[in-house]
Amino acid sequence: MKKQILTLLLLTIVVGGISISCKPKETLTEQDLALKWADMTLYITKNTPSNSPNYASRCLGYIGLTMYESFVHSDPTYTSLAGQLDSLAILPLPEKDKKYDWRLSLNAAQATILKNIYNQTSDLNKAKIDSLEKTFLEYYTEQNSDKALIDRSVSYGKSIAQTIFEWSKTDGGHRGYLRNFDKKMKYPSRLGSWQPPLYGQSFSHYPLQPHWGENRTFLAANHQISDPAIIPYDTLPNSAYYKQFLAVYQKEKTLTQEQKEAAIWWGDDPDETFTPPGHSYYLATLVIKKAKPSLMKCVETYAKVGIGVADAFTNCWKWKYKFFTERPNTFIPKYIDKFWESFWPDPPFPAFPSGHAIQAATTATILSSLYGEKFSFTDDAHVGRKRDELRNVDFKARHFESFWQVAEETANSRFYGGIHVPQDNAAGLEKGKEVAQNIIRLQWKK
């Protein structure tokens, strides 16, 4: 049996497009367990139908939190978030004076939360999750002959995941993919209101998840963040409002090839990619691969980024449907140039503030707090994707010297695409920082 397991571990197993090299004990890095589950999470995010950016952000929040809580008791300097998050009063505790293999707890917890939170994913995808769980289970149990400890560790991880999943059902977003579009919603009649796009990303002309902003945030403090300031509607050419759209119009005429590359790189269409919040989760993976932190810091990173993008999107959607502002494809043809079209198609929801900007700023602020403001890395998320022939642009890797540089380019990419005016991005960046700062201020360590 031992020989068969060792043989299995020496094989390269391909799980749903994720190449996992199961190595002997001496070459398995401390970070591999968290990294491979993050890879699997993004695979499921990309390959599960009806997965909007909102719903994906919510899933990442619960998945990241589960990773953290299933491992947190391995380090006596860290503390659980139970009692610190909105309505999450308690979580299961490990038995006193009993030993655990916390890696097995993490492994079981990730498999359990992924299959529950993405219960609409295919049976094939669930089998891939099971396969990854089994691979790590066999690897770590080969190092430990204490069956009671193994069973106890696995059971604990599952109990953490199940408790968090039950809590997730009460946030207002449970199975939100079943109600992506509200056909009965009545639009505000005020001037400057959002209108369904003629040139849009979605087949639907109904607004995407207009009630998402009513959902519970992970942090009560994030629900209480004040509204962003907005420029009042005005069609006079010298007005501040008009100039916002004029800037978009003028930029579209002078786009450089590099700006076009940024526009398509950060598009992250949920029909083709792991969504914008998934891209942030992927950036956390790139950072972990380079920095090689302890496994405890790995799970802290995924928890903070996951919770961050979730609360960023919930707040963003609250404001989008409160202000219900138009996009350039409505204003510019009416008041500046009737033949104008944006470089990138409109998404099916109001503009202010930018969802890309707010979640990117949240992620950048969190990663800066963990790894320092100056951090050099290359984002290769979309390398290998088919060239965008319509726009004559290739998907080229992006290099950055800081996390905030990523946030600014992510925000600017929507301006280059012609679907956001500058104030949308400025408000998103500002409020994203606030979301992140509240998360950072939680008591993560004793």
C-alpha positions as CSV (number, residue, x, y, z in Angstrom):
1,M,0.0,0.0,0.0
2,K,2.8,2.4,0.9
3,K,4.5,1.8,-2.4
4,Q,1.3,2.4,-4.3
5,I,0.7,5.7,-2.5
6,L,4.3,6.8,-3.2
7,T,3.9,5.9,-6.8
8,L,0.7,8.0,-7.0
9,L,2.3,11.0,-5.4
10,L,5.1,10.9,-7.9
11,L,2.6,11.2,-10.8
12,T,1.5,14.6,-12.2
13,I,-2.2,14.7,-11.8
14,V,-4.2,17.0,-14.0
15,V,-7.3,18.2,-12.2
16,G,-9.7,20.1,-14.4
17,G,-7.0,21.9,-16.2
18,I,-4.9,22.4,-13.1
19,S,-1.6,20.6,-13.2
20,I,-0.8,19.4,-9.7
21,S,2.6,17.9,-9.2
22,C,2.2,15.7,-6.1
23,K,5.8,15.5,-4.9
24,P,7.5,13.5,-2.2
25,K,7.5,15.0,1.3
26,E,10.8,16.7,1.0
27,T,9.8,18.8,-2.1
28,L,6.2,19.7,-1.2
29,T,6.4,23.4,-0.2
30,E,4.6,24.8,2.8
31,Q,2.4,26.9,0.5
32,D,1.3,24.2,-1.9
33,L,-1.8,23.2,0.0
34,A,-3.3,26.7,0.0
35,L,-2.1,27.5,-3.5
36,K,-3.7,24.4,-5.1
37,W,-7.0,25.0,-3.4
38,A,-6.9,28.6,-4.6
39,D,-6.2,27.3,-8.1
40,M,-9.2,24.9,-7.8
41,T,-11.4,27.7,-6.5
42,L,-10.6,29.9,-9.5
43,Y,-11.2,26.9,-11.9
44,I,-14.6,26.3,-10.4
45,T,-15.3,30.1,-10.5
46,K,-14.5,30.2,-14.2
47,N,-16.3,27.0,-15.1
48,T,-19.6,27.4,-13.3
49,P,-22.6,28.8,-15.2
50,S,-24.5,32.0,-14.3
51,N,-21.6,33.2,-12.1
52,S,-21.7,37.0,-11.9
53,P,-18.9,39.0,-10.4
54,N,-21.1,39.7,-7.4
55,Y,-21.8,36.1,-6.7
56,A,-18.1,35.1,-7.3
57,S,-17.0,37.8,-4.8
58,R,-19.4,36.4,-2.2
59,C,-18.1,32.8,-2.8
60,L,-14.5,34.0,-2.5
61,G,-15.3,35.6,0.8
62,Y,-16.7,32.4,2.3
63,I,-14.0,30.2,0.8
64,G,-11.2,32.4,2.0
65,L,-12.7,32.7,5.5
66,T,-13.1,28.9,5.6
67,M,-9.5,28.4,4.7
68,Y,-8.4,30.7,7.5
69,E,-10.8,29.3,10.2
70,S,-9.9,25.7,9.5
71,F,-6.2,26.4,10.1
72,V,-6.1,29.3,12.5
73,H,-5.8,27.2,15.7
74,S,-2.5,25.8,14.3
75,D,-0.8,29.1,15.4
76,P,-1.3,30.3,19.0
77,T,-0.5,33.9,18.0
78,Y,-3.6,34.1,15.7
79,T,-7.3,34.3,16.6
80,S,-10.6,33.3,15.1
81,L,-12.9,35.9,13.5
82,A,-15.9,34.4,15.2
83,G,-17.6,37.2,17.1
84,Q,-15.9,39.8,14.9
85,L,-18.0,39.3,11.7
86,D,-21.6,40.3,11.4
87,S,-23.9,37.6,12.9
88,L,-21.1,35.0,13.1
89,A,-21.2,34.5,16.8
90,I,-19.4,31.2,17.2
91,L,-17.6,28.5,15.3
92,P,-16.7,24.9,16.3
93,L,-13.6,24.7,18.5
94,P,-11.0,21.9,18.5
95,E,-11.1,19.5,21.4
96,K,-8.8,20.5,24.3
97,D,-5.6,18.5,24.8
98,K,-6.2,16.7,21.4
99,K,-3.7,16.9,18.5
100,Y,-4.8,17.8,15.0
101,D,-3.1,17.8,11.6
102,W,-4.3,21.2,10.6
103,R,-3.4,20.6,7.0
104,L,-6.0,17.8,6.8
105,S,-8.5,20.2,8.4
106,L,-7.8,22.8,5.8
107,N,-8.0,20.3,3.0
108,A,-11.4,18.9,4.1
109,A,-12.8,22.3,4.8
110,Q,-11.9,23.7,1.3
111,A,-13.5,20.7,-0.5
112,T,-16.6,21.0,1.7
113,I,-17.1,24.7,1.3
114,L,-16.4,24.7,-2.5
115,K,-19.0,22.0,-3.2
116,N,-21.6,23.7,-1.0
117,I,-21.1,27.4,-2.0
118,Y,-20.9,26.4,-5.7
119,N,-23.6,23.8,-5.4
120,Q,-24.8,24.6,-9.0
121,T,-21.4,23.6,-10.5
122,S,-21.4,20.4,-12.6
123,D,-20.9,16.9,-11.2
124,L,-17.7,16.7,-13.1
125,N,-16.4,19.7,-11.3
126,K,-17.4,18.3,-8.0
127,A,-15.5,15.1,-8.9
128,K,-12.4,17.2,-9.5
129,I,-12.8,18.8,-6.1
130,D,-13.0,15.3,-4.6
131,S,-10.0,14.2,-6.5
132,L,-7.9,17.1,-5.2
133,E,-9.1,16.5,-1.6
134,K,-8.2,12.8,-1.9
135,T,-4.7,13.6,-3.3
136,F,-3.8,15.7,-0.3
137,L,-5.5,13.4,2.1
138,E,-3.4,10.5,0.9
139,Y,-0.2,12.5,0.9
140,Y,-0.6,13.8,4.5
141,T,-1.9,10.5,5.9
142,E,1.2,8.7,4.6
143,Q,3.1,10.8,7.1
144,N,0.8,10.0,10.0
145,S,-0.4,6.6,11.2
146,D,-2.7,7.9,13.9
147,K,-6.1,7.2,12.4
148,A,-8.0,8.9,15.3
149,L,-6.0,12.1,14.7
150,I,-6.6,11.9,11.0
151,D,-10.3,11.4,11.4
152,R,-10.6,14.1,14.0
153,S,-8.7,16.6,11.8
154,V,-10.8,15.9,8.8
155,S,-14.0,16.1,10.8
156,Y,-13.1,19.4,12.3
157,G,-12.4,20.9,8.9
158,K,-15.7,19.8,7.6
159,S,-17.5,21.2,10.6
160,I,-15.9,24.6,10.1
161,A,-16.9,24.6,6.5
162,Q,-20.5,23.5,7.2
163,T,-21.0,26.1,9.9
164,I,-19.7,28.9,7.7
165,F,-21.9,27.6,4.8
166,E,-25.0,27.6,7.1
167,W,-24.2,31.2,8.1
168,S,-23.8,32.2,4.4
169,K,-27.4,31.2,3.8
170,T,-28.6,34.1,5.8
171,D,-26.8,37.0,4.0
172,G,-29.3,37.6,1.3
173,G,-27.1,36.3,-1.5
174,H,-27.7,32.5,-1.2
175,R,-28.2,31.0,-4.6
176,G,-28.2,34.5,-6.0
177,Y,-27.4,33.1,-9.5
178,L,-31.1,32.1,-9.7
179,R,-32.1,35.8,-9.8
180,N,-29.4,37.5,-11.8
181,F,-31.9,39.9,-13.6
182,D,-35.0,41.6,-12.2
183,K,-37.5,42.0,-15.1
184,K,-40.0,43.8,-12.8
185,M,-37.7,46.5,-11.6
186,K,-39.0,50.1,-12.0
187,Y,-36.3,52.5,-13.1
188,P,-35.9,56.0,-11.5
189,S,-37.2,58.7,-13.8
190,R,-34.6,61.4,-12.9
191,L,-32.3,62.8,-15.5
192,G,-29.0,61.0,-16.0
193,S,-30.4,57.6,-15.0
194,W,-28.9,54.4,-16.4
195,Q,-30.5,52.9,-19.5
196,P,-30.1,49.4,-20.9
197,P,-27.1,49.4,-23.3
198,L,-27.6,49.0,-27.0
199,Y,-23.9,47.9,-27.2
200,G,-23.6,45.6,-24.3
201,Q,-21.7,42.7,-22.8
202,S,-24.8,40.8,-21.8
203,F,-27.7,39.3,-23.8
204,S,-30.0,40.7,-21.1
205,H,-31.2,44.4,-21.1
206,Y,-32.4,44.0,-17.6
207,P,-30.2,45.3,-14.7
208,L,-27.9,42.7,-13.0
209,Q,-28.7,41.9,-9.4
210,P,-30.2,45.2,-8.4
211,H,-30.8,44.0,-4.8
212,W,-27.3,42.8,-4.2
213,G,-26.4,45.9,-2.1
214,E,-29.1,44.9,0.4
215,N,-27.0,41.8,1.4
216,R,-25.2,41.5,4.7
217,T,-21.5,42.4,4.5
218,F,-19.0,40.3,6.3
219,L,-18.1,43.3,8.5
220,A,-20.9,45.5,10.0
221,A,-18.5,48.4,9.8
222,N,-18.3,48.0,6.0
223,H,-22.1,48.2,5.8
224,Q,-21.9,51.6,7.6
225,I,-19.4,53.3,5.2
226,S,-20.7,56.7,4.1
227,D,-21.8,57.2,0.5
228,P,-19.3,58.5,-2.0
229,A,-19.7,62.1,-3.3
230,I,-21.1,62.5,-6.8
231,I,-21.1,65.3,-9.3
232,P,-24.6,66.5,-10.0
233,Y,-26.2,66.0,-13.4
234,D,-25.8,68.8,-15.9
235,T,-25.6,68.9,-19.8
236,L,-24.0,72.3,-20.1
237,P,-20.6,72.0,-21.9
238,N,-18.8,73.9,-19.2
239,S,-20.3,71.9,-16.3
240,A,-18.2,69.4,-14.3
241,Y,-20.6,66.6,-15.2
242,Y,-20.3,67.2,-19.0
243,K,-16.5,67.3,-18.7
244,Q,-16.5,63.8,-17.2
245,F,-18.0,62.4,-20.4
246,L,-16.0,64.7,-22.6
247,A,-12.8,63.2,-21.1
248,V,-14.0,59.7,-22.0
249,Y,-14.9,60.8,-25.6
250,Q,-11.5,62.4,-26.0
251,K,-9.6,59.5,-24.6
252,E,-11.3,57.0,-27.0
253,K,-9.8,59.1,-29.9
254,T,-6.3,58.9,-28.5
255,L,-6.0,55.3,-27.1
256,T,-2.5,53.9,-27.3
257,Q,-2.0,50.2,-28.0
258,E,-0.8,49.7,-24.4
259,Q,-4.0,51.3,-23.1
260,K,-6.1,49.0,-25.3
261,E,-4.2,46.1,-23.9
262,A,-5.0,47.2,-20.4
263,A,-8.7,47.6,-21.3
264,I,-9.1,44.0,-22.5
265,W,-6.8,42.6,-19.8
266,W,-8.9,43.8,-17.0
267,G,-12.2,43.1,-18.7
268,D,-12.6,39.7,-17.0
269,D,-15.9,38.8,-18.6
270,P,-17.5,36.2,-16.3
271,D,-18.4,34.2,-19.4
272,E,-14.8,33.7,-20.3
273,T,-12.7,34.3,-17.1
274,F,-12.7,33.9,-13.4
275,T,-14.3,37.4,-13.0
276,P,-12.8,40.6,-11.6
277,P,-12.8,39.5,-8.0
278,G,-11.3,36.1,-9.1
279,H,-8.5,38.1,-10.7
280,S,-7.8,39.7,-7.3
281,Y,-7.7,36.2,-5.7
282,Y,-5.3,35.2,-8.5
283,L,-3.0,38.1,-7.7
284,A,-2.9,36.9,-4.1
285,T,-1.7,33.6,-5.5
286,L,1.1,35.3,-7.5
287,V,2.2,37.2,-4.4
288,I,2.3,34.0,-2.3
289,K,4.3,32.2,-4.9
290,K,6.9,34.9,-4.9
291,A,7.0,35.8,-1.2
292,K,6.7,32.2,0.0
293,P,5.2,33.1,3.4
294,S,4.2,30.6,6.1
295,L,1.1,28.6,5.5
296,M,-0.6,30.6,8.2
297,K,0.1,33.9,6.3
298,C,-1.1,32.2,3.1
299,V,-4.5,31.5,4.7
300,E,-4.6,35.0,6.2
301,T,-4.0,36.5,2.7
302,Y,-6.8,34.5,1.0
303,A,-9.2,35.3,3.9
304,K,-8.5,39.1,3.8
305,V,-8.7,39.3,0.0
306,G,-11.8,37.1,-0.2
307,I,-13.7,39.0,2.4
308,G,-12.4,42.3,0.9
309,V,-13.7,41.7,-2.6
310,A,-17.0,40.4,-1.2
311,D,-17.7,43.5,0.9
312,A,-16.4,45.8,-1.9
313,F,-18.9,44.4,-4.3
314,T,-21.8,44.5,-1.8
315,N,-21.1,48.2,-1.1
316,C,-20.6,49.0,-4.7
317,W,-23.9,47.5,-5.8
318,K,-25.7,49.4,-3.0
319,W,-24.4,52.6,-4.4
320,K,-24.8,51.7,-8.0
321,Y,-28.6,51.2,-7.5
322,K,-28.9,54.2,-5.1
323,F,-27.4,56.7,-7.6
324,F,-28.4,54.7,-10.8
325,T,-26.1,56.7,-13.0
326,E,-25.8,56.6,-16.8
327,R,-22.8,55.4,-18.7
328,P,-20.9,57.2,-21.5
329,N,-22.8,55.2,-24.2
330,T,-25.9,57.0,-23.2
331,F,-24.6,60.6,-22.6
332,I,-22.0,61.0,-25.4
333,P,-24.2,60.1,-28.4
334,K,-27.0,62.4,-27.1
335,Y,-24.9,65.4,-26.2
336,I,-21.4,65.1,-27.8
337,D,-21.3,62.8,-30.8
338,K,-24.3,60.7,-32.0
339,F,-22.1,58.2,-33.8
340,W,-19.8,57.4,-30.8
341,E,-19.3,53.9,-29.4
342,S,-17.1,52.8,-26.6
343,F,-14.0,50.7,-27.1
344,W,-15.4,48.1,-24.7
345,P,-19.1,47.1,-24.5
346,D,-21.3,48.2,-21.5
347,P,-22.1,45.8,-18.7
348,P,-25.8,45.5,-17.7
349,F,-25.8,47.7,-14.6
350,P,-25.4,51.4,-13.5
351,A,-22.0,53.1,-13.5
352,F,-21.3,54.9,-10.2
353,P,-19.0,53.8,-8.6
354,S,-16.8,51.4,-10.6
355,G,-16.8,47.8,-9.4
356,H,-13.4,47.2,-10.9
357,A,-12.0,50.2,-9.0
358,I,-13.4,49.4,-5.6
359,Q,-12.5,45.8,-5.5
360,A,-9.0,46.5,-6.9
361,A,-8.4,49.2,-4.4
362,T,-9.5,46.9,-1.6
363,T,-7.2,44.2,-2.7
364,A,-4.2,46.5,-3.2
365,T,-4.6,48.0,0.2
366,I,-4.8,44.6,1.9
367,L,-1.8,43.1,0.0
368,S,0.2,46.2,0.7
369,S,-0.5,45.8,4.5
370,L,0.7,42.2,4.3
371,Y,3.6,42.4,1.9
372,G,4.7,46.0,1.7
373,E,3.7,48.8,-0.7
374,K,6.6,48.1,-3.0
375,F,6.3,44.6,-4.5
376,S,7.4,43.7,-8.0
377,F,5.5,41.0,-9.9
378,T,4.1,40.1,-13.3
379,D,0.4,39.3,-13.8
380,D,0.1,36.4,-16.4
381,A,-3.5,35.6,-15.8
382,H,-4.6,35.8,-19.4
383,V,-1.5,34.9,-21.2
384,G,-2.4,32.4,-23.9
385,R,-5.9,33.7,-24.5
386,K,-6.9,34.1,-28.1
387,R,-6.2,37.5,-29.6
388,D,-9.1,39.9,-29.6
389,E,-9.4,40.3,-33.4
390,L,-12.3,42.8,-33.2
391,R,-10.1,45.3,-31.3
392,N,-6.8,44.2,-32.8
393,V,-5.3,43.5,-29.4
394,D,-3.3,40.6,-27.8
395,F,-3.4,39.5,-24.2
396,K,0.0,40.5,-22.9
397,A,1.3,40.0,-19.4
398,R,1.3,43.1,-17.2
399,H,4.3,44.0,-14.9
400,F,3.9,46.0,-11.7
401,E,6.1,47.5,-9.1
402,S,3.4,48.0,-6.5
403,F,-0.1,46.8,-5.6
404,W,-1.5,50.3,-5.9
405,Q,-0.2,50.5,-9.4
406,V,-2.4,47.4,-10.2
407,A,-5.4,49.2,-8.6
408,E,-4.9,52.3,-10.6
409,E,-4.5,50.4,-13.9
410,T,-7.5,48.3,-13.2
411,A,-9.6,51.4,-12.6
412,N,-8.1,53.3,-15.6
413,S,-8.8,50.3,-17.9
414,R,-12.5,51.0,-17.6
415,F,-11.9,54.6,-18.5
416,Y,-9.9,53.4,-21.5
417,G,-12.7,51.1,-22.4
418,G,-15.2,54.0,-22.4
419,I,-17.6,52.5,-19.9
420,H,-16.6,54.7,-16.8
421,V,-16.1,58.4,-16.3
422,P,-13.2,59.5,-14.0
423,Q,-15.5,60.1,-11.0
424,D,-16.7,56.5,-11.1
425,N,-13.1,55.3,-10.7
426,A,-12.1,57.9,-8.2
427,A,-15.0,57.0,-5.9
428,G,-14.3,53.3,-6.3
429,L,-10.6,53.7,-5.4
430,E,-11.5,55.8,-2.3
431,K,-14.2,53.5,-1.0
432,G,-12.1,50.4,-1.7
433,K,-9.5,51.7,0.7
434,E,-12.1,52.1,3.4
435,V,-13.4,48.6,3.0
436,A,-9.8,47.2,3.3
437,Q,-8.9,49.3,6.3
438,N,-11.9,48.0,8.2
439,I,-10.8,44.4,7.4
440,I,-7.2,45.1,8.4
441,R,-8.4,46.6,11.7
442,L,-10.0,43.3,12.7
443,Q,-8.2,41.4,15.5
444,W,-6.3,38.8,13.5
445,K,-3.7,38.2,16.2
446,K,-4.0,37.8,19.9
